[in-house]
Amino acid sequence: MKNQASSLITGIDIYLISKYIGNSVEMIQLFYDAYKLENPHHMDQLTGRDRLKEAEEEYQRMIEEDKTDFQREEEAQQAKNMEKQLFDEANGYHWIEDE
Protein backbone atom coordinates (compact mmCIF):
# COMPACT_ATOMS: atom_id res chain seq x y z
CA MET A 1 0.00 0.00 0.00
CA LYS A 2 2.82 2.40 0.83
CA ASN A 3 4.33 1.93 -2.65
CA GLN A 4 0.98 2.78 -4.21
CA ALA A 5 0.80 5.98 -2.21
CA SER A 6 4.33 7.02 -3.11
CA SER A 7 3.60 6.28 -6.77
CA LEU A 8 0.51 8.47 -6.61
CA ILE A 9 2.52 11.24 -4.96
CA THR A 10 5.09 11.21 -7.75
CA GLY A 11 2.32 11.56 -10.34
CA ILE A 12 2.39 8.13 -11.97
CA ASP A 13 -0.81 7.42 -13.87
CA ILE A 14 -3.32 5.65 -11.63
CA TYR A 15 -4.36 3.35 -14.50
CA LEU A 16 -0.78 2.05 -14.85
CA ILE A 17 -0.59 1.47 -11.10
CA SER A 18 -3.86 -0.49 -11.15
CA LYS A 19 -2.62 -2.72 -13.98
CA TYR A 20 0.74 -3.27 -12.28
CA ILE A 21 -0.69 -4.28 -8.90
CA GLY A 22 -3.74 -6.08 -10.24
CA ASN A 23 -6.25 -3.82 -8.55
CA SER A 24 -8.98 -1.63 -9.98
CA VAL A 25 -8.69 2.13 -10.40
CA GLU A 26 -11.87 2.46 -8.34
CA MET A 27 -10.40 0.52 -5.41
CA ILE A 28 -7.22 2.62 -5.46
CA GLN A 29 -9.29 5.80 -5.58
CA LEU A 30 -11.44 4.58 -2.72
CA PHE A 31 -8.38 4.22 -0.49
CA TYR A 32 -6.19 7.07 -1.71
CA ASP A 33 -8.39 9.96 -2.90
CA ALA A 34 -8.79 11.28 0.64
CA TYR A 35 -5.03 10.99 1.09
CA LYS A 36 -4.41 13.05 -2.03
CA LEU A 37 -6.76 15.78 -0.84
CA GLU A 38 -5.10 15.89 2.60
CA ASN A 39 -1.60 16.03 1.09
CA PRO A 40 -0.39 19.68 1.05
CA HIS A 41 1.53 19.09 -2.19
CA HIS A 42 -1.64 18.06 -4.00
CA MET A 43 -3.59 20.98 -2.57
CA ASP A 44 -0.83 23.28 -3.81
CA GLN A 45 -1.25 21.82 -7.29
CA LEU A 46 -4.94 22.70 -7.17
CA THR A 47 -4.41 26.23 -5.85
CA GLY A 48 -1.18 27.05 -7.67
CA ARG A 49 0.66 27.67 -4.39
CA ASP A 50 4.36 26.82 -4.18
CA ARG A 51 5.22 26.13 -0.54
CA LEU A 52 8.83 25.25 -1.36
CA LYS A 53 9.35 28.59 -3.11
CA GLU A 54 7.66 30.43 -0.23
CA ALA A 55 9.90 28.68 2.30
CA GLU A 56 13.02 29.50 0.26
CA GLU A 57 12.00 33.17 0.01
CA GLU A 58 11.34 33.32 3.77
CA TYR A 59 14.72 31.70 4.46
CA GLN A 60 16.50 34.21 2.20
CA ARG A 61 14.66 37.09 3.91
CA MET A 62 15.74 35.82 7.32
CA ILE A 63 19.36 35.54 6.18
CA GLU A 64 19.25 39.12 4.87
CA GLU A 65 17.77 40.34 8.17
CA ASP A 66 20.46 38.52 10.16
CA LYS A 67 23.17 39.91 7.91
CA THR A 68 21.75 43.42 8.32
CA ASP A 69 21.65 43.03 12.12
CA PHE A 70 25.24 41.83 12.11
CA GLN A 71 26.31 44.74 9.92
CA ARG A 72 24.53 47.21 12.21
CA GLU A 73 26.26 45.75 15.26
CA GLU A 74 29.61 45.85 13.49
CA GLU A 75 29.10 49.49 12.44
CA ALA A 76 28.06 50.44 15.99
CA GLN A 77 31.19 48.78 17.37
CA GLN A 78 33.38 50.60 14.83
CA ALA A 79 31.75 53.93 15.74
CA LYS A 80 32.31 53.25 19.43
CA ASN A 81 35.96 52.39 18.78
CA MET A 82 36.42 55.56 16.70
CA GLU A 83 34.78 57.68 19.42
CA LYS A 84 37.10 56.19 22.06
CA GLN A 85 40.13 56.72 19.85
CA LEU A 86 39.19 60.38 19.21
CA PHE A 87 38.57 60.92 22.94
CA ASP A 88 41.92 59.37 23.86
CA GLU A 89 43.78 61.42 21.23
CA ALA A 90 42.07 64.61 22.41
CA ASN A 91 43.26 63.85 25.94
CA GLY A 92 46.86 63.15 24.90
CA TYR A 93 46.72 59.36 24.68
CA HIS A 94 48.08 57.70 21.54
CA TRP A 95 47.02 54.40 20.10
CA ILE A 96 49.70 51.89 19.29
CA GLU A 97 48.72 49.92 16.22
CA ASP A 98 49.06 46.14 16.47
CA GLU A 99 51.05 44.61 13.70
ZADO-1210 file (C-alpha; in nm, 4 decimals, padded with zeros to 6 digits):
<atoms>
<atom x="00.0000" y="00.0000" z="00.0000" code="MET" pos="1"/>
<atom x="00.2815" y="00.2404" z="00.0830" code="LYS" pos="2"/>
<atom x="00.4331" y="00.1929" z="-00.2647" code="ASN" pos="3"/>
<atom x="00.0983" y="00.2777" z="-00.4213" code="GLN" pos="4"/>
<atom x="00.0797" y="00.5980" z="-00.2208" code="ALA" pos="5"/>
<atom x="00.4330" y="00.7017" z="-00.3106" code="SER" pos="6"/>
<atom x="00.3604" y="00.6281" z="-00.6770" code="SER" pos="7"/>
<atom x="00.0511" y="00.8473" z="-00.6610" code="LEU" pos="8"/>
<atom x="00.2525" y="01.1242" z="-00.4960" code="ILE" pos="9"/>
<atom x="00.5090" y="01.1212" z="-00.7751" code="THR" pos="10"/>
<atom x="00.2323" y="01.1559" z="-01.0341" code="GLY" pos="11"/>
<atom x="00.2391" y="00.8128" z="-01.1972" code="ILE" pos="12"/>
<atom x="-00.0815" y="00.7418" z="-01.3873" code="ASP" pos="13"/>
<atom x="-00.3318" y="00.5646" z="-01.1625" code="ILE" pos="14"/>
<atom x="-00.4364" y="00.3350" z="-01.4503" code="TYR" pos="15"/>
<atom x="-00.0781" y="00.2054" z="-01.4849" code="LEU" pos="16"/>
<atom x="-00.0590" y="00.1473" z="-01.1097" code="ILE" pos="17"/>
<atom x="-00.3856" y="-00.0490" z="-01.1153" code="SER" pos="18"/>
<atom x="-00.2620" y="-00.2721" z="-01.3982" code="LYS" pos="19"/>
<atom x="00.0741" y="-00.3274" z="-01.2283" code="TYR" pos="20"/>
<atom x="-00.0687" y="-00.4283" z="-00.8895" code="ILE" pos="21"/>
<atom x="-00.3743" y="-00.6077" z="-01.0243" code="GLY" pos="22"/>
<atom x="-00.6253" y="-00.3821" z="-00.8552" code="ASN" pos="23"/>
<atom x="-00.8980" y="-00.1634" z="-00.9976" code="SER" pos="24"/>
<atom x="-00.8691" y="00.2125" z="-01.0399" code="VAL" pos="25"/>
<atom x="-01.1874" y="00.2457" z="-00.8345" code="GLU" pos="26"/>
<atom x="-01.0399" y="00.0520" z="-00.5409" code="MET" pos="27"/>
<atom x="-00.7222" y="00.2618" z="-00.5460" code="ILE" pos="28"/>
<atom x="-00.9291" y="00.5804" z="-00.5579" code="GLN" pos="29"/>
<atom x="-01.1443" y="00.4581" z="-00.2719" code="LEU" pos="30"/>
<atom x="-00.8382" y="00.4221" z="-00.0487" code="PHE" pos="31"/>
<atom x="-00.6188" y="00.7070" z="-00.1705" code="TYR" pos="32"/>
<atom x="-00.8386" y="00.9958" z="-00.2898" code="ASP" pos="33"/>
<atom x="-00.8790" y="01.1281" z="00.0645" code="ALA" pos="34"/>
<atom x="-00.5028" y="01.0990" z="00.1092" code="TYR" pos="35"/>
<atom x="-00.4414" y="01.3047" z="-00.2032" code="LYS" pos="36"/>
<atom x="-00.6763" y="01.5780" z="-00.0837" code="LEU" pos="37"/>
<atom x="-00.5100" y="01.5895" z="00.2597" code="GLU" pos="38"/>
<atom x="-00.1604" y="01.6034" z="00.1091" code="ASN" pos="39"/>
<atom x="-00.0389" y="01.9679" z="00.1050" code="PRO" pos="40"/>
<atom x="00.1531" y="01.9087" z="-00.2193" code="HIS" pos="41"/>
<atom x="-00.1641" y="01.8063" z="-00.4005" code="HIS" pos="42"/>
<atom x="-00.3593" y="02.0982" z="-00.2566" code="MET" pos="43"/>
<atom x="-00.0827" y="02.3278" z="-00.3810" code="ASP" pos="44"/>
<atom x="-00.1252" y="02.1822" z="-00.7292" code="GLN" pos="45"/>
<atom x="-00.4942" y="02.2697" z="-00.7170" code="LEU" pos="46"/>
<atom x="-00.4410" y="02.6225" z="-00.5850" code="THR" pos="47"/>
<atom x="-00.1179" y="02.7048" z="-00.7673" code="GLY" pos="48"/>
<atom x="00.0658" y="02.7669" z="-00.4392" code="ARG" pos="49"/>
<atom x="00.4356" y="02.6817" z="-00.4184" code="ASP" pos="50"/>
<atom x="00.5224" y="02.6131" z="-00.0539" code="ARG" pos="51"/>
<atom x="00.8827" y="02.5246" z="-00.1365" code="LEU" pos="52"/>
<atom x="00.9351" y="02.8585" z="-00.3113" code="LYS" pos="53"/>
<atom x="00.7657" y="03.0427" z="-00.0226" code="GLU" pos="54"/>
<atom x="00.9899" y="02.8676" z="00.2299" code="ALA" pos="55"/>
<atom x="01.3019" y="02.9495" z="00.0264" code="GLU" pos="56"/>
<atom x="01.1995" y="03.3168" z="00.0008" code="GLU" pos="57"/>
<atom x="01.1341" y="03.3323" z="00.3766" code="GLU" pos="58"/>
<atom x="01.4719" y="03.1702" z="00.4460" code="TYR" pos="59"/>
<atom x="01.6503" y="03.4211" z="00.2204" code="GLN" pos="60"/>
<atom x="01.4664" y="03.7094" z="00.3906" code="ARG" pos="61"/>
<atom x="01.5743" y="03.5823" z="00.7322" code="MET" pos="62"/>
<atom x="01.9362" y="03.5535" z="00.6178" code="ILE" pos="63"/>
<atom x="01.9254" y="03.9116" z="00.4873" code="GLU" pos="64"/>
<atom x="01.7774" y="04.0336" z="00.8169" code="GLU" pos="65"/>
<atom x="02.0461" y="03.8521" z="01.0156" code="ASP" pos="66"/>
<atom x="02.3165" y="03.9914" z="00.7910" code="LYS" pos="67"/>
<atom x="02.1749" y="04.3417" z="00.8318" code="THR" pos="68"/>
<atom x="02.1648" y="04.3032" z="01.2119" code="ASP" pos="69"/>
<atom x="02.5243" y="04.1825" z="01.2111" code="PHE" pos="70"/>
<atom x="02.6312" y="04.4739" z="00.9919" code="GLN" pos="71"/>
<atom x="02.4530" y="04.7208" z="01.2215" code="ARG" pos="72"/>
<atom x="02.6264" y="04.5748" z="01.5256" code="GLU" pos="73"/>
<atom x="02.9613" y="04.5853" z="01.3488" code="GLU" pos="74"/>
<atom x="02.9101" y="04.9494" z="01.2443" code="GLU" pos="75"/>
<atom x="02.8063" y="05.0436" z="01.5990" code="ALA" pos="76"/>
<atom x="03.1189" y="04.8778" z="01.7372" code="GLN" pos="77"/>
<atom x="03.3375" y="05.0598" z="01.4826" code="GLN" pos="78"/>
<atom x="03.1748" y="05.3934" z="01.5739" code="ALA" pos="79"/>
<atom x="03.2311" y="05.3247" z="01.9427" code="LYS" pos="80"/>
<atom x="03.5962" y="05.2394" z="01.8782" code="ASN" pos="81"/>
<atom x="03.6421" y="05.5557" z="01.6702" code="MET" pos="82"/>
<atom x="03.4784" y="05.7678" z="01.9415" code="GLU" pos="83"/>
<atom x="03.7103" y="05.6189" z="02.2056" code="LYS" pos="84"/>
<atom x="04.0127" y="05.6722" z="01.9847" code="GLN" pos="85"/>
<atom x="03.9186" y="06.0382" z="01.9212" code="LEU" pos="86"/>
<atom x="03.8569" y="06.0923" z="02.2940" code="PHE" pos="87"/>
<atom x="04.1916" y="05.9374" z="02.3857" code="ASP" pos="88"/>
<atom x="04.3781" y="06.1416" z="02.1229" code="GLU" pos="89"/>
<atom x="04.2072" y="06.4606" z="02.2406" code="ALA" pos="90"/>
<atom x="04.3264" y="06.3854" z="02.5941" code="ASN" pos="91"/>
<atom x="04.6857" y="06.3152" z="02.4899" code="GLY" pos="92"/>
<atom x="04.6719" y="05.9364" z="02.4681" code="TYR" pos="93"/>
<atom x="04.8075" y="05.7704" z="02.1539" code="HIS" pos="94"/>
<atom x="04.7023" y="05.4399" z="02.0101" code="TRP" pos="95"/>
<atom x="04.9697" y="05.1895" z="01.9285" code="ILE" pos="96"/>
<atom x="04.8723" y="04.9916" z="01.6223" code="GLU" pos="97"/>
<atom x="04.9057" y="04.6142" z="01.6467" code="ASP" pos="98"/>
<atom x="05.1048" y="04.4607" z="01.3702" code="GLU" pos="99"/>
</atoms>
